Amino acid sequence: MFTKGKRNLITDVPGLRVGNAEDFRIRTGVTVLIADDPAAAVVDVRGGAPGTRDTEALDPVSLVEGVDALVLSGGSAFGLDAPSGVQAYLKSLGRGFEIAPGLPRVPIVSGAILFDLASGGDKDWGEEPPYRQLGRHAAEQAGLDFTLGNAGAGLGAVAGAYKGGLGSASAVAEGITVGALVAVNAVGSPVMPGGDAFWAWPFELDGEFGGRRPAAAVRADSVLPPDMKQLVQPGSNTTIAIVATDAALTRIEIKRLAIMAADGFARALRPVHTPFDGDLVYALSTAKRPLTGSRAHAVMALGSLAADTLSRAIARAIYEATSLGSFQSYRDRFSV
């Protein structure tokens, strides 16, 4: 059996903090996850149009054993500046990889971006994109509690025909915590056809995204759902996520966790991993709790739980979002 964590946020995993920063004039934002101590991390990319920074450093065969922070940003490729602001902030705190005594430490910060350039707002920001400063500000705001919905990297997000957003969820099983953090800007729809139930409804805990259930058996009577995005262009959509656990896993085991967690996308969105989406999942371990018994069995159970938790986080992102400009929220559309 498992339950929600105390906050039902990824920060229920001990040793993690999250900060958001937004620019409502531009309608964009940045979300930063900071580990109190360097944490082993990997990435699994499933979408056809990813945008990332320093993901190769997370390969299990690479030299660097842990990351200091992970960044989810709006802004398309402009948002790849956000990790620079986070890196500068962490360097000011003395964080980072020690190359040699006497040399500056180098904070290890990887990031992924989503496309929100069509979200409305004033995108004429001049010669200097805002993302470096947004990244630094989000890092400065990092704490245990943070806002969902129209917050951070979710501010300008759109998911299918609905306002997208930032979501998070957690689960605790046998003393081990799993958490998920996600910015949902998907081509696909999060809602089952013919009603207001989320595709993720079987995994909902305690009415965390409205408690709506399908009224009858649902049959997908079209190849693609009518409430997905209609004007779809390559590179203009993505769902970017982080899953985390306090279980002490090797980097190879964390890679398997990320691979299994990516199934949470398919449990919450339809279609998913399309040529137009940049879907990816970061996975990290704070290694606070040792595993007992069969490691392979434990990783299998944690991967399954991570996928369920990520699907809940995706639904929470849509449920917590509010209408913005011409983008109608789930709750407004269904009068929830």
KEROKOL-276725 format. One record per residue: z, y, x of N, C-alpha, C, O in turn; residue in one letter; residue number from 1. Coordinates in steps of 0.2 Angstrom, whole numbers. Atoms other than C-alpha are relative to their C-alpha. Layout:
n.c3|n.c2|n.c1|ca.c3|ca.c2|ca.c1|c.c3|c.c2|c.c1|o.c3|o.c2|o.c1|r|k
Z|Y|X|Z|Y|X|Z|Y|X|Z|Y|X|A|NUM
...
***
This chain:
n.c3|n.c2|n.c1|ca.c3|ca.c2|ca.c1|c.c3|c.c2|c.c1|o.c3|o.c2|o.c1|r|k
0|-6|4|0|0|0|0|6|4|2|6|10|M|1
0|-6|-3|-3|18|5|2|6|-5|1|5|-11|F|2
-1|-6|4|2|35|-1|-3|6|3|-5|6|9|T|3
2|-6|-3|-3|53|2|5|2|5|11|0|4|K|4
-5|-3|-4|5|62|16|3|6|-3|1|8|-9|G|5
-4|-5|3|17|76|13|-4|6|-2|-3|9|-8|K|6
4|-6|2|4|90|13|-6|-2|-3|-10|2|-6|R|7
7|3|2|-11|79|9|-5|4|4|-10|6|1|N|8
4|-4|-4|-19|88|23|-1|-4|7|4|-8|8|L|9
1|3|-6|-26|82|40|6|1|5|8|-3|10|I|10
-6|-2|-4|-10|91|48|6|-5|-2|11|-4|2|T|11
-5|5|1|0|77|41|0|-5|6|5|-8|8|D|12
0|4|-6|-5|68|57|3|4|5|1|10|7|V|13
-4|-3|-4|8|73|69|-4|3|7|-8|-1|9|P|14
3|-3|-6|2|85|83|-6|3|-1|-10|5|4|G|15
6|-3|2|-12|93|74|1|7|-4|6|7|-8|L|16
-1|-6|3|-14|111|68|-7|2|-2|-12|1|2|R|17
7|-2|2|-29|119|58|1|8|-2|6|10|-5|V|18
1|-7|1|-34|137|57|-7|2|-3|-12|-1|-1|G|19
6|-2|3|-47|146|46|-1|8|1|4|11|2|N|20
2|-7|0|-56|163|48|-6|1|-4|-11|-3|-4|A|21
5|-2|4|-68|171|36|-3|7|1|1|11|3|E|22
3|-7|1|-80|186|35|-3|0|-7|-9|-3|-8|D|23
2|1|7|-82|188|16|-6|5|-1|-10|4|-5|F|24
6|-4|1|-95|202|19|-7|-4|2|-12|-4|-2|R|25
5|4|-2|-106|190|28|-1|-7|-4|-6|-10|-4|I|26
-1|6|3|-100|175|18|-1|-6|5|-6|-10|4|R|27
0|6|-5|-97|163|32|7|0|3|11|4|2|T|28
-7|1|-3|-82|156|42|0|-5|5|-5|-9|6|G|29
-1|5|-5|-75|145|55|7|-4|-2|12|-1|-4|V|30
-6|4|1|-62|131|54|1|-4|7|-3|-6|10|T|31
-2|3|-7|-53|125|70|6|-5|-1|11|-3|-4|V|32
-6|4|-1|-42|110|73|2|-1|7|-2|-2|12|L|33
-3|0|-7|-31|111|88|5|-6|1|10|-7|-3|I|34
-5|5|-2|-22|96|96|6|3|4|4|7|9|A|35
-5|-2|-4|-5|100|103|0|-2|7|1|2|12|D|36
1|3|-7|-9|89|118|-7|-3|-1|-10|-4|-6|D|37
6|3|0|-26|83|123|-1|-6|-3|3|-11|-2|P|38
1|6|4|-32|70|111|-7|-4|1|-12|0|1|A|39
7|4|-1|-45|56|114|-4|1|-7|-1|0|-12|A|40
5|-2|5|-60|60|103|-7|-3|1|-9|-3|7|A|41
7|2|0|-77|54|99|-4|3|-6|-1|6|-10|V|42
3|-2|6|-91|58|87|-6|-5|-2|-8|-9|2|V|43
5|5|3|-103|48|76|-5|5|-4|-3|8|-9|D|44
5|-4|4|-119|57|70|-5|-4|-4|-8|-9|-2|V|45
4|4|4|-128|50|55|-6|4|-3|-11|1|-5|R|46
5|-4|3|-138|65|48|-6|1|5|-6|0|11|G|47
6|-1|-3|-156|69|53|-1|7|3|-6|9|7|G|48
1|-7|-2|-153|88|57|7|3|3|9|8|0|A|49
-6|-3|-2|-137|90|67|0|6|5|-5|7|8|P|50
-1|-5|-4|-131|105|76|7|0|4|12|0|0|G|51
-6|2|-3|-118|102|89|1|4|7|-4|6|10|T|52
-2|-2|-7|-109|108|106|4|-5|3|9|-6|0|R|53
-4|4|-4|-102|97|119|2|-6|-3|7|-9|-2|D|54
-2|7|3|-103|81|109|-1|-6|5|2|-11|5|T|55
1|5|-5|-110|71|124|7|-1|4|8|-7|7|E|56
-6|1|-4|-93|74|133|5|-4|-4|10|-7|0|A|57
-4|4|4|-85|64|119|-2|-8|1|1|-12|-2|L|58
2|7|-1|-95|48|124|6|-4|3|9|-1|8|D|59
-5|3|-3|-82|35|128|-1|-2|8|4|-3|11|P|60
1|1|-7|-90|33|145|1|6|4|0|6|11|V|61
0|-6|-4|-88|51|150|7|1|3|12|-3|2|S|62
-6|-1|-4|-75|58|162|6|3|-4|12|0|-3|L|63
-5|-4|4|-65|69|150|3|-5|-5|0|-7|-9|V|64
-4|4|5|-51|59|141|2|3|-6|2|-1|-11|E|65
-3|-3|6|-46|71|128|-3|7|-1|-5|11|3|G|66
2|-7|2|-51|87|118|6|4|-1|11|1|-3|V|67
-6|-5|2|-40|102|116|-1|2|-8|3|4|-11|D|68
1|-2|7|-49|107|99|-7|-2|-2|-11|-4|2|A|69
6|2|4|-63|103|87|-2|6|-5|3|9|-8|L|70
2|-6|4|-73|117|78|-5|-2|-5|-10|-5|-3|V|71
5|0|6|-82|117|61|-2|7|-1|2|11|-3|L|72
2|-7|1|-92|132|59|-6|1|-5|-11|-3|-5|S|73
6|-2|3|-105|141|47|-4|3|5|-3|3|11|G|74
4|-4|-5|-119|151|54|-6|-3|3|-10|0|7|G|75
6|4|-3|-132|137|58|1|1|8|7|1|10|S|76
-1|0|-7|-135|138|77|4|6|3|7|6|8|A|77
-4|-5|-2|-127|155|78|7|-2|1|11|1|5|F|78
-7|3|0|-111|146|74|3|-4|6|8|-5|7|G|79
-2|3|-6|-111|137|90|3|4|5|6|2|11|L|80
-5|-4|-4|-103|152|98|7|0|-2|11|1|3|D|81
-7|0|2|-87|149|89|4|-4|5|10|-2|6|A|82
-4|3|-5|-81|136|101|2|4|6|7|3|9|P|83
-2|-4|-6|-82|149|115|6|4|-1|10|5|3|S|84
-6|-4|1|-69|160|106|6|-4|0|11|-2|2|G|85
-6|4|-1|-58|145|104|2|-2|7|8|-2|9|V|86
-1|2|-7|-60|140|122|3|6|4|8|5|8|Q|87
-3|-6|-3|-56|158|127|8|1|-2|12|2|3|A|88
-7|0|2|-40|158|117|4|-5|3|10|-4|5|Y|89
-4|5|-3|-34|141|123|1|1|8|6|0|11|L|90
-1|-2|-7|-37|147|141|5|5|2|9|4|6|K|91
-5|-5|-1|-26|161|139|7|-3|-1|12|0|1|S|92
-7|3|1|-12|149|134|1|-5|6|6|-9|6|L|93
-1|5|-5|-15|139|150|-2|-7|-1|-1|-12|2|G|94
2|7|2|-23|124|141|-7|-1|4|-10|3|6|R|95
7|2|-3|-38|114|148|1|-5|5|6|-7|8|G|96
1|5|-5|-44|101|160|1|3|7|-3|8|8|F|97
-1|-2|-7|-38|103|178|-5|-3|4|-5|-9|6|E|98
5|3|-4|-53|101|189|3|-1|7|2|-6|10|I|99
-4|0|-7|-43|105|205|5|5|0|4|10|-3|A|100
-5|-5|-1|-28|114|210|-2|7|2|-7|7|6|P|101
2|-7|-1|-30|133|210|-7|2|-3|-8|8|-3|G|102
6|-2|4|-46|133|199|2|1|-7|7|-2|-9|L|103
-2|-1|7|-46|139|181|-1|-7|-4|-5|-11|-3|P|104
0|6|5|-42|125|168|-6|2|-5|-7|7|-6|R|105
6|-1|4|-57|122|157|2|-4|-7|2|-10|-7|V|106
-1|3|7|-52|119|138|-6|-4|-2|-11|-1|-2|P|107
5|4|2|-62|105|131|-1|1|-8|4|-1|-12|I|108
1|-2|7|-69|111|114|-7|-2|-2|-12|1|0|V|109
7|2|3|-83|103|104|0|3|-7|5|4|-10|S|110
1|-3|7|-90|110|88|-7|-3|-3|-11|-5|0|G|111
6|1|4|-103|107|74|-1|5|-5|4|8|-7|A|112
1|-6|4|-111|119|63|-4|-3|-7|-7|-8|-7|I|113
4|1|6|-118|120|45|-4|6|-1|-3|11|1|L|114
4|-6|1|-131|131|38|2|3|-7|2|0|-12|F|115
-2|-4|5|-125|145|27|-3|7|0|-1|11|-3|D|116
4|-6|-1|-138|158|31|-3|2|-7|-5|8|-8|L|117
3|-1|6|-144|157|13|5|1|-6|4|1|-12|A|118
-5|-1|5|-127|160|5|1|6|-3|6|7|-7|S|119
-1|-7|2|-129|178|1|4|4|5|5|1|11|G|120
-4|-4|-5|-119|192|9|-5|3|5|-11|2|4|G|121
4|-5|-5|-125|204|23|0|-4|6|4|-4|10|D|122
1|4|-6|-132|193|37|-3|5|6|-4|2|11|K|123
2|-5|-6|-137|209|47|6|2|4|8|8|3|D|124
-6|-1|-4|-123|208|59|-2|4|7|3|5|11|W|125
1|-4|-6|-132|217|73|-2|-5|6|-4|-11|5|G|126
2|4|-6|-135|211|91|5|-6|1|4|-11|4|E|127
-5|5|-2|-118|201|92|2|-4|-7|5|-1|-11|E|128
-3|5|5|-115|186|80|7|0|-1|10|1|5|P|129
-7|-1|1|-98|186|73|4|-6|2|10|-6|2|P|130
-3|6|0|-94|168|77|5|-1|6|10|-5|5|Y|131
-5|1|-6|-85|169|94|6|3|-2|12|0|-1|R|132
-7|-3|3|-72|181|86|3|-4|-5|9|-4|-6|Q|133
-3|4|5|-71|171|71|3|-7|2|9|-9|0|L|134
-3|5|-3|-68|156|81|7|1|4|12|-3|3|G|135
-6|-1|-3|-54|164|91|5|2|-5|11|0|-5|R|136
-5|-1|6|-46|171|75|2|-6|-3|8|-7|-5|H|137
-2|6|3|-46|154|67|5|-4|5|10|-6|2|A|138
-4|3|-5|-38|147|83|7|3|0|12|0|0|A|139
-7|-3|0|-24|160|82|4|-1|-6|10|0|-6|E|140
-3|1|6|-21|156|64|2|-7|-1|5|-9|-6|Q|141
-1|8|1|-19|137|67|8|-1|-2|12|1|2|A|142
-6|2|2|-4|130|58|0|-7|-4|-5|-10|-4|G|143
-1|6|4|2|115|47|-3|1|-7|-6|-4|-9|L|144
3|-1|7|-4|123|31|-6|5|0|-6|9|4|D|145
6|-4|0|-21|130|27|-3|-1|-7|-2|-5|-10|F|146
3|0|6|-32|134|13|-6|-4|-1|-10|-5|4|T|147
6|4|1|-46|123|5|-4|4|-4|-3|10|-7|L|148
5|-3|5|-61|127|-5|-4|6|4|-7|4|9|G|149
4|-5|-3|-69|144|-1|4|3|6|6|9|6|N|150
-4|-2|-6|-61|145|16|-3|-3|7|-6|-8|6|A|151
3|3|-7|-66|143|35|-7|-1|-1|-11|2|-4|G|152
7|2|0|-82|134|37|-3|-2|-7|-9|-2|-8|A|153
3|2|6|-83|130|19|-1|7|-5|-4|6|-10|G|154
1|-6|4|-84|149|13|-7|0|-3|-8|1|-9|L|155
7|-1|2|-103|149|13|-4|-7|-2|-10|-7|-3|G|156
3|7|1|-106|130|9|-2|-1|-7|1|2|-12|A|157
3|2|7|-116|123|-6|-1|-7|0|-4|-10|5|V|158
0|7|0|-115|105|-11|-4|-2|-6|-2|-2|-12|A|159
5|2|6|-130|99|-22|0|7|-4|-2|12|-2|G|160
0|-6|4|-129|111|-37|6|4|-1|7|8|-5|A|161
-7|-3|0|-111|116|-34|2|4|6|-1|3|11|Y|162
-3|-4|-6|-102|128|-23|4|-5|4|8|-9|2|K|163
-4|5|-5|-96|118|-8|6|3|3|8|8|0|G|164
-6|-3|-2|-81|121|2|3|-4|6|0|-9|8|G|165
-4|3|-5|-68|115|14|5|-5|-3|9|-3|-8|L|166
-4|5|3|-58|99|10|4|-3|5|2|-4|11|G|167
-4|4|-4|-44|89|17|4|-5|-4|5|-4|-10|S|168
-5|5|3|-33|74|13|3|-4|5|1|-4|11|A|169
-4|4|-5|-21|62|21|2|-7|-4|3|-7|-10|S|170
-2|6|2|-15|44|19|5|-3|5|4|-2|11|A|171
-5|3|-4|0|35|26|1|-8|-2|2|-9|-8|V|172
-1|7|2|1|16|27|3|-3|6|1|-3|12|A|173
-4|3|-5|14|6|36|2|4|6|2|2|12|E|174
-3|-5|-5|20|21|45|-5|4|4|-4|8|8|G|175
5|-3|-3|3|26|52|-4|5|-5|-5|3|-10|I|176
3|-5|4|-5|42|46|-8|1|2|-10|1|8|T|177
7|-1|0|-24|45|43|-1|6|-3|1|7|-9|V|178
2|-6|3|-31|62|39|-7|2|1|-11|-1|5|G|179
7|-2|0|-48|70|35|-1|7|-1|3|10|-5|A|180
2|-8|1|-55|88|36|-7|0|0|-11|-3|4|L|181
7|0|1|-72|92|30|-3|6|-3|0|9|-7|V|182
3|-6|3|-84|106|26|-7|-3|-3|-11|-6|1|A|183
5|4|4|-96|100|13|-6|5|-2|-5|10|-6|V|184
6|-4|2|-114|108|12|-6|-4|-1|-11|-3|2|N|185
5|6|0|-124|93|7|-6|1|-4|-5|5|-9|A|186
6|0|4|-141|91|0|2|-4|-7|1|-2|-12|V|187
-2|4|5|-133|77|-11|5|3|-5|8|8|-4|G|188
-4|-2|5|-123|78|-27|7|-3|1|7|-9|2|S|189
-6|3|0|-104|75|-27|2|-3|-7|8|-6|-8|P|190
-2|2|7|-104|71|-46|-4|-5|-3|-10|-5|-2|V|191
4|5|4|-109|56|-56|-4|2|-5|-2|7|-9|M|192
4|-3|5|-123|58|-68|3|-1|-7|6|-6|-8|P|193
-2|1|7|-120|61|-86|7|2|-2|10|1|-7|G|194
-7|-2|1|-102|68|-84|3|5|5|-1|8|9|G|195
-3|-4|-5|-90|77|-73|5|-4|5|9|-1|8|D|196
-4|4|-5|-82|63|-63|-3|0|6|-10|0|7|A|197
3|1|-6|-84|63|-45|-2|-7|2|1|-12|0|F|198
1|7|-2|-92|49|-36|6|-3|4|7|-9|4|W|199
-6|2|-4|-76|48|-26|6|-2|-5|12|-3|-2|A|200
-6|1|5|-65|45|-42|4|-6|1|10|-6|1|W|201
-4|6|0|-60|27|-38|6|1|6|11|-3|6|P|202
-4|-1|-6|-51|34|-22|5|5|-1|10|7|3|F|203
-5|-6|1|-41|49|-30|7|-3|-1|8|-8|-3|E|204
-7|2|0|-23|49|-28|4|6|-4|3|12|-2|L|205
-5|-4|3|-11|58|-40|-4|7|-3|-2|12|-3|D|206
4|-6|3|-25|69|-49|-2|5|5|-3|11|3|G|207
1|-5|-5|-29|78|-33|-7|4|0|-7|9|2|E|208
6|-4|2|-46|83|-39|-2|-1|-7|-8|-2|-9|F|209
1|-1|7|-44|84|-57|1|-6|-5|2|-5|-11|G|210
-1|6|4|-42|66|-63|-5|-2|-5|-4|-6|-9|G|211
6|2|5|-59|65|-72|-2|-7|2|-3|-9|8|R|212
2|7|-1|-65|48|-75|-7|-1|-4|-8|3|-9|R|213
6|1|3|-83|42|-80|2|-3|-7|6|-7|-8|P|214
-1|2|7|-83|40|-99|-2|-7|-2|1|-11|-6|A|215
2|6|1|-93|24|-98|-4|-2|6|-4|1|11|A|216
3|3|-6|-103|13|-86|-6|5|1|-10|7|-3|A|217
5|-5|-2|-114|25|-76|-6|-3|3|-5|-8|7|V|218
6|3|-3|-132|20|-72|-4|6|3|-6|11|-1|R|219
4|-5|-3|-142|30|-60|-7|-1|-2|-10|-5|1|A|220
6|1|3|-158|32|-69|-6|4|3|-11|5|0|D|221
5|-3|-4|-167|42|-56|1|-1|7|6|-3|9|S|222
-1|1|-7|-171|40|-38|5|5|4|9|3|8|V|223
-4|-5|-2|-163|56|-34|4|4|-6|1|5|-11|L|224
-4|-3|5|-149|65|-44|-3|7|-2|-5|11|3|P|225
3|-6|2|-155|80|-54|4|6|2|2|12|3|P|226
-4|-5|-2|-140|90|-48|1|1|8|6|3|10|D|227
0|-1|-8|-144|89|-29|-3|7|1|-6|10|-4|M|228
3|-6|-2|-151|104|-20|-8|-1|-2|-10|-6|0|K|229
7|1|1|-169|107|-26|-4|3|5|-10|0|6|Q|230
4|-3|-5|-176|119|-13|3|-3|7|7|1|10|L|231
-3|3|-6|-172|107|2|-5|1|6|-11|0|6|V|232
3|-1|-6|-177|112|20|3|-3|6|10|-4|6|Q|233
-3|3|-5|-174|103|36|5|5|4|3|11|4|P|234
-4|-4|-3|-159|110|45|5|4|-4|8|8|-1|G|235
-3|-5|5|-152|119|30|6|-3|-3|9|0|-8|S|236
-6|3|3|-138|107|25|4|-5|5|1|-7|10|N|237
-3|5|-4|-125|96|32|8|-1|-3|10|4|-6|T|238
-8|2|1|-107|88|29|3|-1|7|1|-6|10|T|239
-3|1|-7|-97|90|45|8|-2|-1|11|2|-5|I|240
-7|2|1|-80|81|46|4|-2|6|1|-3|12|A|241
-5|3|-5|-65|76|57|5|-5|-4|7|-3|-9|I|242
-6|4|2|-54|61|54|4|-1|6|2|-1|12|V|243
-5|0|-5|-38|59|64|5|-5|-2|6|-7|-8|A|244
-6|5|1|-24|46|66|5|1|5|3|3|11|T|245
-5|0|-5|-8|45|75|1|-7|3|5|-8|8|D|246
0|6|-3|-12|27|79|-2|0|8|-7|4|9|A|247
2|0|-7|-13|24|98|-6|-5|1|-6|-11|2|A|248
7|3|0|-32|19|99|-3|1|7|-2|7|10|L|249
5|-2|-5|-44|17|114|-5|4|-2|-7|4|-8|T|250
6|-4|2|-59|28|114|-5|-5|-3|-9|-2|-8|R|251
5|4|3|-70|13|110|3|-2|-8|-1|-2|-12|I|252
-3|1|7|-58|9|95|-1|6|-5|-2|6|-11|E|253
1|-7|4|-59|28|90|-7|0|-2|-9|3|-8|I|254
7|0|2|-78|26|90|-1|-4|-6|-5|-2|-11|K|255
1|4|5|-77|12|78|3|3|-7|1|2|-12|R|256
-3|-3|5|-65|22|67|-5|5|-3|-6|6|-9|L|257
5|-5|3|-78|36|66|-6|-3|-3|-8|-1|-9|A|258
5|3|3|-92|24|62|2|-2|-7|-2|-1|-12|I|259
-2|3|6|-82|16|48|1|6|-5|0|6|-11|M|260
-2|-5|4|-76|33|42|-6|4|-3|-6|7|-9|A|261
6|-3|2|-94|39|40|-2|-3|-7|-6|1|-11|A|262
1|2|6|-95|28|25|3|4|-6|1|3|-12|D|263
-3|-4|5|-84|40|16|-5|5|-3|-4|7|-9|G|264
5|-4|3|-99|51|14|-4|-3|-5|-5|0|-11|F|265
3|3|5|-108|38|5|4|-2|-7|1|-3|-12|A|266
-5|1|6|-93|35|-7|1|7|-4|3|6|-9|R|267
-1|-7|4|-93|54|-12|-6|4|-1|-6|9|-5|A|268
6|-4|1|-111|60|-11|-6|-4|-1|-6|-10|2|L|269
6|3|1|-128|55|-17|-6|4|0|-6|9|-5|R|270
1|4|-6|-140|55|-7|4|2|6|7|8|5|P|271
-4|-2|-6|-132|56|10|-4|-2|6|-8|-7|6|V|272
3|2|-6|-137|55|28|-8|1|0|-12|-3|3|H|273
7|-1|1|-154|62|23|-4|4|7|0|6|11|T|274
3|-4|-5|-167|70|35|1|7|0|0|10|5|P|275
-1|-7|1|-162|87|29|8|1|2|9|7|3|F|276
-7|-1|-2|-143|84|33|2|-1|7|-1|-5|10|D|277
-2|2|-6|-134|85|49|7|-3|1|11|-2|5|G|278
-6|3|1|-120|74|44|3|-3|7|-1|-7|10|D|279
-4|3|-5|-107|69|57|7|0|-1|10|4|-5|L|280
-8|1|1|-89|63|59|3|0|7|1|-4|12|V|281
-4|1|-6|-78|67|74|6|-4|-2|9|-4|-8|Y|282
-6|4|1|-63|55|76|4|1|6|2|1|11|A|283
-4|-1|-5|-48|58|86|7|-4|-1|9|-5|-7|L|284
-7|3|0|-31|50|90|5|4|4|4|6|10|S|285
-5|-3|-3|-15|58|94|5|-5|4|9|-3|8|T|286
-3|6|-4|-8|41|100|8|1|0|11|-1|5|A|287
-7|0|1|9|44|93|4|-6|-2|10|-7|0|K|288
-3|6|2|12|27|86|-4|-6|3|-10|-7|2|R|289
3|5|-3|8|11|95|-2|-5|-5|1|-6|-11|P|290
2|5|5|-2|-3|86|4|-7|2|6|-8|8|L|291
-3|6|-1|6|-20|84|-4|-5|-4|-8|-4|-8|T|292
4|5|3|-2|-37|80|-7|1|2|-9|4|8|G|293
7|0|-2|-21|-39|80|-3|7|0|-3|10|-5|S|294
3|-7|0|-29|-23|86|-7|0|-4|-8|5|-7|R|295
6|0|3|-46|-28|79|1|1|-8|-2|5|-11|A|296
-2|-1|7|-38|-30|62|3|6|-2|1|9|-7|H|297
-3|-7|1|-28|-14|63|-6|5|0|-6|10|-4|A|298
5|-5|0|-44|-4|68|-4|-1|-7|-6|4|-10|V|299
4|1|6|-53|-12|53|3|3|-6|0|6|-10|M|300
-4|-3|5|-39|-7|41|0|8|0|-1|11|-5|A|301
0|-8|-1|-38|11|48|-7|3|-1|-8|8|-4|L|302
6|-3|2|-57|13|47|-2|0|-7|-5|5|-10|G|303
1|0|7|-57|8|29|4|5|-3|1|9|-8|S|304
-4|-5|3|-43|19|25|-3|7|2|-3|12|-2|L|305
3|-6|-2|-52|33|35|-6|2|-5|-7|8|-7|A|306
5|-1|5|-67|31|24|2|3|-7|-1|7|-10|A|307
-3|-2|6|-57|32|8|2|7|0|1|11|-4|D|308
-3|-6|0|-48|47|14|-5|6|1|-4|11|-2|T|309
6|-5|0|-64|56|19|-3|2|-6|-5|7|-8|L|310
3|-1|7|-71|53|2|4|5|-4|1|9|-8|S|311
-4|-4|4|-56|61|-6|0|7|3|0|12|-2|R|312
0|-7|-3|-57|76|6|-6|3|-3|-6|9|-4|A|313
6|-3|2|-75|79|1|0|2|-8|-2|8|-9|I|314
-1|-2|7|-71|79|-18|5|6|0|4|10|-5|A|315
-5|-5|1|-56|90|-15|-4|7|2|-2|12|0|R|316
4|-6|-2|-68|102|-6|-4|3|-6|-4|10|-6|A|317
4|-3|5|-79|104|-21|5|2|-6|4|7|-9|I|318
-5|-2|5|-64|104|-33|4|7|1|5|10|-4|Y|319
-4|-6|-2|-55|118|-24|-4|6|1|-2|12|1|E|320
4|-6|-1|-70|129|-22|-1|4|-6|0|1|-12|A|321
1|-5|6|-73|144|-33|-7|3|0|-10|3|6|T|322
7|-3|1|-89|152|-39|-1|6|5|4|10|6|S|323
1|-5|-5|-97|164|-26|-7|2|-1|-12|-2|0|L|324
7|-3|2|-112|175|-31|-3|-4|-5|-1|-6|-10|G|325
4|4|5|-125|164|-39|2|-7|1|-1|-12|-3|S|326
-1|7|-1|-117|148|-33|7|-2|-5|12|0|-3|F|327
-6|2|5|-106|140|-48|4|-5|3|1|-10|5|Q|328
-5|5|-2|-91|130|-44|0|-6|-5|-2|-5|-11|S|329
-1|6|4|-88|113|-51|5|2|-6|3|0|-12|Y|330
-5|-1|5|-73|119|-61|-3|5|-5|-1|5|-11|R|331
3|-4|5|-83|133|-69|-5|-3|-4|-6|-2|-10|D|332
5|4|3|-97|122|-73|2|-4|-6|-1|-5|-11|R|333
-3|5|5|-86|109|-82|6|3|-4|9|-1|-7|F|334
-6|-4|3|-73|122|-88|6|-4|1|10|-6|-4|S|335
-6|4|-2|-60|112|-79|6|5|1|12|3|3|V|336
***
